[in-house]
Amino acid sequence: MNRKPAVAGAFYPASPQSLSKTVSSMVDNEATKVEAVGLVLPHAGYVYSGPVAGATISRVQLEDTCILLGPNHTGYGVPFSLWPDDAWETPLGCVAIDDKLRQELLTNSAYLANDAAAHIREHSLEVQLPFLQHLKPNIKIVPIVLGGGTPGDYQALGQEIARVLSATGQRATIIASSDMTHYEPHSVAEGKDKLAIKAIIDLDAEALVACITEHNITMCGYAPTLTLIAAAKGLGANTGELIHYQTSGDTSGDYQSVVGYAGIVVRREL
């Protein structure tokens, strides 16, 4: 069973022509690309977060497969939900599942379980796909939705992912889908998000959990980001770089209640 688009026409254009034009306007085809273990990308409507996602993903040499890690906004499904079925559709066409890697992860994880329910209406992974299709049309994906675990669980899952990739020799770009602070004044959101961003680029999971807890940072994708940090460190990454940050206020002009968006590249620095 293919997974049908859930937010086409809402978060991004539903027509192939409009979607292609929109994505083209947000990526930088002239950007110098680097090898990266993973990315943190936002997942709001393209009018708000698209420029951050486009600028960030343009800087990375994507592997043939992406492991997509997203938060569970709907509450459906099991806590560690691995998509069990066929391709994902967008207005730009189908994105195939890397079934071999999907099965390796399922077999070698104490956490992951086959589950479609968490994915059917979840937008956090879907909105990444048109950017991937634009930049690498034949890319494959392994979609995972996370929620209901502990920080330790998410880091353990990240370590499992690193072990599977290391053992199989497969290369994959890991994308953690997350928005940052929600519905606070721009200056407050920016200040809080700077703390979380520093922890992410330092690849310091404990610091990220601490600052989220201490400062009540409403970062919806903290679980995917903790998983990415652990996986990236297990694969030899040692640094992160903030590529772009803005808030919804930069688009809407309303700076009284904003959502923050950060694009971060995680890589090995020799």
Summary of the structure (lengths in Angstrom):
residues: 270
radius of gyration: 16.9
end to end distance: 43.1
largest distance: 49.0
contacts: 1000
relative contact order: 0.20
helix: 40%
strand: 23%
